[in-house]
C-alpha cells in the first residue's frame, strides 16, 4: 500500500514514518501495544516517558512503537 492508496490519514503518517526510519519495521499504536501486554494505553505512555520502551512521534504528536522492539520485549518477559 502506498500513501496515495490509503484513505485513512493515520495510515499515511505511519507509512511515511516507516519510510523515514529506513526500514520495513511496522509501527504500532499505543492501543496495539497495550493489547499485546494486556495493559492500559496510559501505562504504555508511562513506559515510553520512563524510557522503558522506545517510541517515535508522528507529525501530529502521536506516539508509535516499533513492532520488532515491542515483540522482543514481550518475548524477553515471557521467557522463564
N, C-alpha and C positions, 0 to 999 in steps of 0.2 A: 504494500500500500504506500503510495506516495502522498505528499501533502495535498495535492490538488484533488485526490480521490476521496479524501475524508470530509465528512460533513460535521464531524464532532471537533470543535475548536481545541479542546484539551488534547485530543489525539494528535492534532497537528503540532502542538507545542512539544508533546512527548517525542514525536518523530524528529523534530528539529534538535531537541536536546540530545537524543541518541546520536544524531549525525555530528553534533558539536563535540561529543565525547570521543569521537573517533572509533567507535566500535559498535557492534550489534547488541550491546548489553541492554536488555529491556529495562525500562524504568517502571517502578511500581508506585502506586499511590499510597498514601497513609492508610487508607481503608484496606487495601490489599495486604499490606504488611501486617496490620492489626489482625486481620483474619488468619494469617499464617501462624501468628503467635498466640492467638486467642486472647488478645488484649484490646483495650480501647484505643482509638486513634490518638487521644491525648497522651497516652502512655508512649506511643511511638514518637510523638513530638518531643516529649521529655527526654527520651533516649537520644534523639538527634541533638538536642540542645546540650546534653551532658557529654556528647562525643562518643557515646557507646555504639552508634551506627552512623555511617556517613550518609549525607544527603546532598542533593542538588536542588537549587531553587529555579523555578521557571521564571519567565519574564513577568508573569503576573504575581509572583511571590509565593507560589505553591511549592511545597516540598515534594520531591520524588526521590526514590531509593533504588539503588542498583540491585537488580534481581540476583546477580551472582553473589554479591556480598551478603544479602539477606538469606539466601539459601545456604551459604556456607556457615553463617552464624547459627541457623536453625539446625544444621547437621551437627555442628560442634556441641550444641546444647542437648541434642538428643542422644549423643553417644554416651555409653556408660562410663 
